[in-house]
Amino acid sequence: MATGFTLTELTARYARAVDRREAAMLAALFDSDATFVLPPALTGTGAATELRGSDVLASAVVDAVSHLQSTRHVVHQQVIDVDGSSASGETYCTAHHVYAGRNGFRDNRIALRYHDRYVLGDTGWQFSRRELIVDFSEDVPVTVPD
């Protein structure tokens, strides 16, 4: 039997690794040839962007949030369908991106979903594909403690 992360633990560890800027942990959550799909709403390119390979995508995700004061990814409901050593699912998340604005700190909050595919290997479940979908966002002032 494989040891490692359960499917629900995998998504929580992803959120924590992003918030802590832990590229090595992020890479460990993905299969070595995994794909991460970013929507045009986040890339500003007019088309979805695909990142391939666990190290490449982990580095890109950490780089994308490194300029922010802080992030907080809150995982909500999940629906997961398991079929032997593979699975697919949808995870809802609210991503908080706190940054310094002209008149104090602001939070760019994004309501999003991940369409995920998972694979069960010798070390437990890993993401084989993660597609991020933006439902809506809002930008609000926040207070950041000293």
N, C-alpha and C positions, 0 to 999 in steps of 0.2 A: 504494500500500500504506500502511496506517495505521502510524504510529509511536507508540510509547508502551509501555505495560506488557503483558507476556504474562499469560496467565491465572494461572499459578502465582506470578508476581511480584506480581500484584494482591493476593492474599491475604496474602503476606508484608508488603507495604507497608501494608496495613490494620492488621496486628498492631503494626507499628512505630509507625505514626501514633497509635494508641490509647495505646501505652506512653509516647510522647513528648508526648502531649496536643497534637497538631498538627491542629487543626480544619480548616485550609485544605487540608492534604494529604488528610485524610479526605474532605472534600467533593469533591476532584478525582478520587477513586477511584470515585465514584458518578455515574451518569447524573443529569442535573438533576432529573428527576421520579421518582427511585428510591424504593423502599419498603424500610424496615427493620422487621422484625417481632420484637418482644421477647416472650418467654414470660411467663406469669403467675408462674413461679418467680422471675423477676428483678424484675418490676414490683410484685408484691404486690397486684395489683388483682383477681385471680381470673379475668382474661381477657387474652388477648394484646393487645398495644398496637402499633399501626402508626404509624411515623413516615414522613412523606412529604416528599421534596425533599432534595437533597444537603446544602444548608446547614443545614436544620433538623435532620436526623439527625446530621450531624457535630457540631453544637453540643451536641445531647442526649447523644451518646456521651461526649464530652469532659467535660461537666458531671457525668455519672454516675460518672466515675472520679476527678474532681478532688480529692475529699476524702481519697483514699487516699495512704498513704506512697509506694507505687509499684505498678505492675502489670507483668506479664510474660505476654504471650500467645505460646504456643509452638504453631506450626502443625505438624500431623502429616500423615497421608496425605490425598490428594485423589483424587477420581474426577470427571473432567470429560468431558462429551459435547458435542462441537462440531457445530453444524448451520449451516454458512455463517457469517453474521454474528451469530448468537446461540449461546448455550451454556448448559448447566445443569450443576450439580455439587454435590458434598457434600464439605465440608472438616471434618476433625476438629481440635480445638484443646484445649489445656489453658490455662485462664486463671488466673493467680495474682493475687490482690488482697491486697496487704500493708497492714495497718492497725495502729494502736497500740491494744492492749488494756489492760486494767487491770494486768496483770502482764507487760508487754512486747509485742513485736510478734507478730502472728498472720498467717497466710496462709489466706484463704478461696479454696481451689482448686476450680475448676469444670471438670469434663469436659464439653465441649460439642461440638456439631456445627453447622455452618452449611449450610442448603440455599440454594444460590445460583442466580441467573439472571444472565447476563452479556449485554452487547451490545457489538458491535464498531463503533466510530465512527471519525471522522477522527483522533482522538488515541489510538487503541488501545482495548483492552478496558476496560470499566467494569462495575461492579455495576449491575444494573437492579432487583434484589430480593435481599435478604439476610434469611433467617429463622434466628434463633438458637434452638437446641434444647438444653436442659440435660439431660444424662444422669445426673449425680450431682455432689455436692460434698462437700467435707470442710474442716474448719477446724482448723488445726494451729499450734502455736507455731513461730516462726522467729527466727533471729538476723539482725539488720540491722547491717552494719558502721557504725562512726561516720564 
